Amino acid sequence: MLLFFKLYRDKKVKKVSDEKKILYNYEALLERLYKKVPPKSGTADYTLPTPQIIRLGNQTIVRNFREISMKLKRDPTLVARYLQKELAAAGSYDPNSGQLILNVKVSRKVIAKFLDLFLKNYVRCPTCGSIDTRLEKRGKAWILVCEACGAEQPVKSF
């Protein structure tokens, strides 16, 4: 009887140790984790289309402004307001043609630089780097809400 109990106990210990090996196998756990976690989207280098500009006297027209705004996933009037504030210039957005008309002479490089700043400050999540974000206005404050990680970051109003 004692021999039977000893054999039974050894088999039970052996089963538990095999389960622990599976539970504590780092590679297996890591592989299981990667299967459950969805891949990150939008964290790679994000390139905007180059602004196509036309200069007419003292005016600068950005022809592909609607395309740029859609690539940024922001309302074109919001992006236009940001550019007008940063350039300290009056202007208007034409929703029919999708063009931005600025009442100042501006080069393509300057517009591209300000659009990159807009991407960095108002589109990309500072916590995880994702571009899957949205801007919410709560009272007088603008909040950048990340869809990927759930972070909320107040941003400077414009």
ChimeraX attribute file (.defattr): number of C-alpha atoms within 10 A of each C-alpha:
attribute: neighborCount
match mode: 1-to-1
recipient: residues
	/A:1	5
	/A:2	7
	/A:3	8
	/A:4	8
	/A:5	9
	/A:6	10
	/A:7	10
	/A:8	11
	/A:9	11
	/A:10	10
	/A:11	11
	/A:12	10
	/A:13	10
	/A:14	11
	/A:15	10
	/A:16	10
	/A:17	12
	/A:18	10
	/A:19	10
	/A:20	11
	/A:21	10
	/A:22	12
	/A:23	11
	/A:24	10
	/A:25	10
	/A:26	11
	/A:27	10
	/A:28	11
	/A:29	13
	/A:30	10
	/A:31	10
	/A:32	11
	/A:33	11
	/A:34	10
	/A:35	10
	/A:36	8
	/A:37	8
	/A:38	9
	/A:39	9
	/A:40	13
	/A:41	11
	/A:42	13
	/A:43	13
	/A:44	10
	/A:45	6
	/A:46	13
	/A:47	10
	/A:48	15
	/A:49	12
	/A:50	14
	/A:51	19
	/A:52	13
	/A:53	19
	/A:54	16
	/A:55	16
	/A:56	11
	/A:57	9
	/A:58	10
	/A:59	16
	/A:60	20
	/A:61	23
	/A:62	21
	/A:63	17
	/A:64	17
	/A:65	26
	/A:66	24
	/A:67	16
	/A:68	20
	/A:69	20
	/A:70	11
	/A:71	13
	/A:72	24
	/A:73	16
	/A:74	17
	/A:75	12
	/A:76	22
	/A:77	16
	/A:78	13
	/A:79	22
	/A:80	21
	/A:81	17
	/A:82	17
	/A:83	21
	/A:84	20
	/A:85	13
	/A:86	12
	/A:87	17
	/A:88	12
	/A:89	13
	/A:90	14
	/A:91	19
	/A:92	15
	/A:93	21
	/A:94	14
	/A:95	12
	/A:96	7
	/A:97	11
	/A:98	17
	/A:99	21
	/A:100	25
	/A:101	22
	/A:102	23
	/A:103	20
	/A:104	19
	/A:105	15
	/A:106	17
	/A:107	13
	/A:108	14
	/A:109	11
	/A:110	11
	/A:111	19
	/A:112	15
	/A:113	11
	/A:114	15
	/A:115	21
	/A:116	17
	/A:117	12
	/A:118	16
	/A:119	18
	/A:120	14
	/A:121	14
	/A:122	26
	/A:123	23
	/A:124	23
	/A:125	26
	/A:126	16
	/A:127	12
	/A:128	14
	/A:129	19
	/A:130	20
	/A:131	23
	/A:132	19
	/A:133	23
	/A:134	17
	/A:135	19
	/A:136	13
	/A:137	11
	/A:138	9
	/A:139	6
	/A:140	7
	/A:141	12
	/A:142	17
	/A:143	19
	/A:144	24
	/A:145	21
	/A:146	23
	/A:147	14
	/A:148	18
	/A:149	15
	/A:150	13
	/A:151	15
	/A:152	18
	/A:153	16
	/A:154	15
	/A:155	13
	/A:156	11
	/A:157	11
	/A:158	12
